[in-house]
Amino acid sequence: MRSSIPSVTPATPHHTELDVAADLLTLLRDTATEPRPDIQLEALTLAVAADLPVLLWGEPGIGKTAALNQLAAALDLPLTTVIASVHEPSDFAGLPVVGDDPAVQGVPMAPPDWAVRLVRAGRGLLFLDELSTAPPAVQAALLRVVLERRIGALRLPAGVRIVAAANPRSSAADGWELSAPLANRFVHLQWTYQHETVVRGLGGTWPRAALPRLAPQRLPEAVAYARRAVCGLLTGRPALVHQMPNNEARRGGPWPSPRSWQMALCLTAFATAAGSSREVLSMLVRGTVGDGPGLELLASLDRMDLPDPETLLAAPATAELPERGDLRQVVLDAVVAAVRERPDRARWDAAWTLLVRALETGAPDLVVVPATTLAALRQPDWDVPAAIERLTGVVSLSRRADRVAAAAGSGR
């Protein structure tokens, strides 16, 4: 008889259905990042680099929390998330702990465990989520956390950055308007989704957050530039120094105060040193002092960047004029004003040469008003320069158009 030898089946690892599901989830979470321009991320990282508290406003599900997780990972900062709406005021102000002799030692305020972990780490990203659902008492307790960086008896180290997120009251669960004192301590950034970013991210590649590269040689210049811009604006517009809105909803957003102007100055210096775009700077300054004052500051910065009229009059044939029409108009008007203030034949001729250059390099209608004003400054003994011939057609055409428009308006 032949003895039967049982066959041996090789051992295979035993996988449960949950193990397979876990493998699938791992693959789904395996995403990459790439350097890609994103003005929202750049504005956020600039404010984080400047050590200013940031508040991201956006509808639910738009990616605020995901952006903070990605930011913490990119900057190699441990992330501590605190849901403000589920905490009591004492969780931020500290709980009183009675010691051996409170009459002598006092009663210290014990901080929560997450604050102790941040202090021990010495660095990190404190994420205050759902801020607009925190009741007024909790918002009041957060004032000291955001401004003084104190939680109970602890002070957060310099390596900790603070970022918060909130939904508009219309879409927040049992939402509250942000109190004016708390709102004025934040840089407010409107967080929206970008179609291409979402599609590419769902495909596995998200934009990479990175701290701005500040040019060391530009730091003193950036500070002087920011101070000159903010101080110049507020000198001419003193009413902008402090304007707390009357409307409760608007008080929960950015508005001008000495504190928020200091933040705007700081961010202007950081954006200048980093060579950031005007779009990024616009988001930041409007997020600190509000849309109106922020746009006035941007206009002030534009005027600071304009060339000196005397420099243009010294070399009109090779002068570089701004590309933007509104700035070019300001420059041409300034040149004519400079000639009016100190008129002489050479300066008058140089201004005509400059107007011809403006005609050749930009919209013809921008030279009409300066040319008309400059022509009125001619003295009897000044010969008409040849350059005027090139501008005559533009000015006369503009005047005819004005007469036609006036006639059409009177006939209605």
C-alpha positions in Angstrom: 0.0 0.0 0.0 1.1 3.4 -0.8 1.0 5.7 2.2 -0.8 9.0 1.5 1.3 12.1 2.5 -0.9 15.1 3.3 -0.2 18.2 1.1 1.1 21.3 2.9 -0.4 24.6 1.9 2.0 27.6 2.2 0.9 30.0 5.0 -0.6 33.2 3.8 -1.2 36.3 5.9 -4.8 36.5 7.0 -6.5 39.8 5.9 -9.9 40.8 7.3 -12.2 43.0 5.3 -11.3 46.0 7.6 -7.6 45.4 6.8 -8.3 45.7 3.1 -10.4 48.8 3.7 -7.5 50.3 5.7 -5.2 49.6 2.7 -7.6 51.4 0.4 -7.9 54.3 2.8 -4.1 54.6 2.9 -4.0 54.8 -0.9 -6.7 57.5 -0.9 -4.8 59.5 1.6 -1.5 59.2 -0.2 -1.3 62.7 -1.8 1.6 64.8 -2.9 2.2 68.6 -3.0 3.9 70.8 -5.5 5.0 74.5 -5.6 2.2 76.3 -7.3 1.1 80.0 -7.1 -1.8 80.4 -4.6 -2.4 83.9 -3.3 -4.5 82.6 -0.4 -1.8 80.3 0.8 0.8 83.0 0.3 -1.2 85.6 2.2 -1.7 83.0 5.0 2.0 82.1 5.2 3.0 85.8 5.2 0.8 86.5 8.2 2.0 83.4 10.0 5.6 84.5 9.3 4.8 87.9 10.7 3.5 86.2 13.9 0.0 87.8 13.6 -3.2 85.9 14.5 -5.1 85.0 11.3 -8.8 84.3 11.0 -10.0 82.3 7.9 -13.6 83.0 6.9 -15.3 80.6 4.6 -18.3 78.4 4.1 -18.4 74.9 5.6 -16.6 72.3 3.8 -14.5 74.7 1.7 -11.1 73.4 3.0 -10.1 75.7 5.9 -9.2 72.9 8.2 -7.4 71.0 5.4 -5.4 74.1 4.6 -4.3 74.4 8.2 -3.3 70.7 8.4 -1.3 71.1 5.2 0.3 74.3 6.5 1.4 72.7 9.8 2.9 69.7 7.9 4.7 71.9 5.4 6.2 74.1 8.1 6.9 71.1 10.3 4.9 72.5 13.2 2.9 70.3 15.6 -0.8 71.2 15.1 -3.0 71.7 18.2 -6.7 72.0 17.3 -9.1 73.6 19.8 -12.8 73.7 19.0 -13.6 77.1 20.7 -17.4 76.5 20.7 -17.2 73.4 23.0 -15.0 75.0 25.7 -15.8 77.0 28.7 -14.3 80.4 29.4 -12.2 78.8 32.2 -10.5 76.6 29.6 -8.8 79.7 28.3 -8.6 81.9 31.4 -7.5 79.0 33.6 -9.0 77.2 36.5 -8.2 78.4 40.0 -6.1 76.0 42.0 -5.9 76.5 45.8 -2.5 75.9 47.1 -1.1 75.5 50.7 -1.3 79.1 51.7 -3.5 81.1 49.3 -3.4 84.2 51.4 0.4 84.4 50.9 0.9 82.7 47.5 -2.4 83.6 45.9 -4.5 81.3 43.7 -2.8 80.3 40.5 -4.9 79.7 37.3 -4.2 76.2 36.0 -3.9 76.0 32.2 -5.5 73.2 30.1 -3.3 70.3 29.0 -3.1 71.4 25.3 -1.5 74.7 26.4 1.0 72.8 28.6 2.0 70.6 25.6 2.5 73.7 23.4 4.8 75.3 26.0 6.8 72.1 26.4 7.2 71.8 22.7 8.3 75.4 22.4 6.7 75.7 19.0 3.5 74.8 17.1 0.4 75.9 15.4 -2.6 76.6 17.6 -5.7 76.3 15.5 -8.9 77.8 17.1 -11.7 76.2 15.0 -15.4 77.2 14.9 -14.7 80.6 16.3 -18.0 82.1 15.2 -20.0 79.5 17.2 -18.2 80.4 20.4 -20.6 82.3 22.8 -19.6 85.8 23.9 -18.2 84.7 27.3 -15.8 82.3 25.5 -14.8 85.1 23.0 -14.1 87.4 25.9 -11.8 84.7 27.4 -10.0 84.3 24.1 -9.0 88.0 24.0 -6.0 87.4 26.2 -5.0 84.2 24.3 -5.0 86.0 21.0 -3.4 89.3 22.0 -1.2 88.5 25.0 -0.7 84.8 24.2 -1.5 83.9 27.8 -3.6 80.9 28.9 -4.0 80.8 32.6 -0.6 81.2 34.2 1.2 80.1 31.1 2.6 82.3 28.3 2.8 80.7 24.8 6.4 80.7 23.5 7.4 82.7 20.5 7.5 79.6 18.3 3.8 79.2 18.5 1.6 80.7 15.8 -2.2 81.3 16.1 -4.7 80.7 13.3 -8.5 80.5 13.7 -11.3 79.6 11.4 -15.0 80.6 11.3 -18.1 80.3 9.2 -20.3 83.3 8.4 -23.1 83.6 10.8 -25.6 82.7 8.1 -24.0 79.3 7.7 -22.7 78.7 11.2 -24.5 76.3 13.6 -26.0 78.6 16.2 -23.5 81.3 15.1 -22.7 84.5 17.0 -21.2 87.7 15.6 -17.6 88.1 16.5 -17.1 90.7 19.2 -15.4 93.9 18.1 -12.4 93.6 20.5 -11.7 90.0 19.3 -12.2 90.8 15.6 -9.8 93.7 15.8 -7.0 91.3 17.0 -7.0 89.2 13.8 -5.9 89.4 10.2 -9.1 88.4 8.4 -8.7 86.3 5.2 -11.7 85.3 3.1 -11.1 81.6 2.2 -12.6 80.5 -1.1 -12.1 77.5 -3.3 -10.4 77.6 -6.6 -11.7 75.2 -9.2 -8.3 74.1 -10.6 -6.8 73.7 -7.2 -9.6 71.4 -6.0 -9.6 69.3 -9.2 -5.8 68.9 -9.1 -5.9 68.2 -5.4 -8.6 65.5 -5.7 -6.3 64.0 -8.4 -3.6 63.7 -5.7 -1.5 66.9 -5.9 -2.2 69.9 -3.7 -0.3 73.3 -3.7 2.5 73.4 -1.2 2.6 76.0 1.6 6.0 77.5 2.3 7.2 80.4 4.4 8.1 83.5 2.3 11.7 84.0 1.3 12.6 87.4 2.8 15.5 89.2 1.1 17.9 90.2 4.0 19.3 93.2 2.1 15.8 94.6 1.7 14.7 94.5 5.3 15.6 98.1 6.3 14.1 99.4 3.1 10.9 97.4 3.6 10.4 98.8 7.1 11.0 102.4 5.9 8.7 101.9 3.0 5.9 100.5 5.1 6.2 103.2 7.7 6.3 106.0 5.1 3.2 104.6 3.4 1.0 104.1 6.5 2.1 107.3 8.2 1.7 109.3 5.0 -1.8 108.1 4.6 -2.9 108.7 8.2 -1.3 112.2 8.2 -3.5 113.2 5.4 -6.5 111.2 6.5 -6.6 111.4 10.3 -10.2 110.1 10.4 -9.0 106.7 9.3 -6.9 106.1 12.4 -9.9 104.7 14.3 -13.3 103.9 12.8 -15.2 101.2 14.6 -18.3 100.4 12.5 -21.8 101.1 13.8 -23.1 97.8 12.3 -22.7 94.8 14.6 -21.9 92.5 11.6 -19.2 94.8 10.3 -17.7 95.1 13.8 -17.0 91.4 13.6 -14.7 91.9 10.6 -11.6 94.0 9.9 -11.8 97.7 10.7 -9.2 100.5 11.3 -7.7 101.1 14.7 -4.1 101.9 15.9 -3.7 98.2 16.5 -4.9 97.1 13.1 -2.8 99.8 11.4 0.2 98.4 13.2 -0.6 95.0 11.7 -1.1 96.5 8.3 2.3 98.2 8.5 3.9 95.0 9.6 2.4 93.0 6.7 3.3 95.7 4.2 6.9 95.4 5.3 6.8 91.6 5.1 5.2 91.6 1.7 7.7 94.1 0.4 10.7 92.1 1.7 9.3 89.0 0.2 8.5 90.6 -3.2 4.9 89.5 -2.9 2.3 90.5 -5.6 -0.1 93.3 -5.2 -3.0 90.8 -5.0 -1.4 89.2 -1.9 -0.8 92.6 -0.3 -4.3 93.7 -1.1 -5.7 90.6 0.7 -3.6 91.3 3.8 -4.2 95.1 4.2 -7.9 94.8 3.5 -8.0 91.9 6.0 -6.6 94.2 8.7 -8.2 97.6 8.3 -11.1 96.8 6.0 -11.8 97.3 2.3 -12.1 101.1 2.2 -9.0 102.1 4.3 -7.1 99.2 2.8 -7.7 100.4 -0.8 -6.7 103.9 0.3 -3.4 102.4 1.6 -2.8 100.6 -1.7 -3.5 103.8 -3.6 -1.0 105.6 -1.3 1.6 102.9 -2.1 1.0 103.4 -5.8 1.6 107.1 -5.5 4.9 106.4 -3.6 6.1 104.3 -6.5 5.5 107.0 -9.1 8.5 108.7 -10.7 9.5 112.2 -9.6 8.3 114.8 -12.1 11.6 116.6 -12.0 13.4 113.3 -13.0 11.1 113.0 -16.0 11.6 116.6 -17.0 15.4 116.1 -16.9 15.2 113.2 -19.5 11.8 113.3 -21.2 12.8 111.3 -24.3 13.8 108.2 -22.3 11.4 108.5 -19.5 9.7 105.3 -18.2 6.0 106.0 -17.6 3.6 103.7 -15.6 1.7 101.2 -17.6 -1.6 101.6 -15.6 -3.7 104.4 -17.1 -4.7 105.9 -13.8 -1.2 106.1 -12.6 0.0 107.5 -15.9 -2.6 110.2 -15.7 -1.4 111.2 -12.2 2.2 111.4 -13.4 1.4 113.6 -16.4 -0.7 115.9 -14.3 2.2 116.1 -11.8 4.6 117.0 -14.6 2.4 119.9 -15.8 1.9 121.0 -12.2 5.7 121.1 -11.8 6.1 123.3 -14.9 3.3 125.6 -13.7 5.1 126.0 -10.3 8.5 126.8 -11.9 7.9 127.8 -15.5 10.6 128.3 -18.0 11.1 127.6 -21.7 13.3 124.5 -21.3 10.9 122.8 -18.8 7.9 123.7 -21.0 9.6 122.1 -24.1 10.6 119.0 -22.0 7.0 118.6 -20.9 5.8 118.5 -24.5 8.4 115.9 -25.3 7.2 113.8 -22.4 3.6 114.1 -23.6 4.6 112.9 -27.1 6.3 109.9 -25.4 3.1 109.2 -23.5 1.1 109.4 -26.7 3.4 106.8 -28.4 3.4 104.4 -25.5 -0.1 104.5 -24.1 -3.8 105.5 -24.6 -4.0 108.9 -26.5 -6.9 110.2 -24.4 -4.7 110.4 -21.3 -2.7 113.3 -22.8 -5.6 115.5 -23.7 -6.1 117.3 -20.4 -2.3 117.7 -19.6 -1.7 119.0 -23.2 -4.5 121.5 -22.9 -3.3 122.7 -19.5 0.3 122.9 -20.7 -0.6 124.9 -23.8 -2.2 127.6 -21.5 1.2 128.0 -19.8 2.9 129.3 -22.9 4.6 132.7 -22.6 4.4 135.2 -25.7 8.1 134.9 -26.4 8.1 131.1 -26.4 8.1 129.4 -29.8 5.7 126.6 -30.4 7.8 123.3 -30.3 7.4 120.8 -33.1 6.2 118.3 -30.7 2.9 120.1 -30.4 2.0 119.2 -34.0 1.9 115.5 -33.0 -0.6 116.2 -30.3 -2.8 118.7 -32.1 -4.9 116.0 -33.7 -5.6 114.2 -30.5 -6.6 117.3 -28.6 -8.9 118.6 -31.4 -10.5 115.2 -31.8 -11.2 115.1 -28.1 -12.8 118.6 -28.2 -15.0 117.6 -31.1 -16.1 114.5 -29.3 -16.9 116.7 -26.2 -19.0 119.1 -28.3 -20.9 116.2 -30.0 -21.6 114.7 -26.6 -22.8 118.0 -25.2 -25.1 118.6 -28.2 -26.5 115.2 -27.9 -27.2 115.7 -24.2 -28.9 119.1 -24.7 -31.1 117.6 -27.4 -32.7 115.0 -25.1 
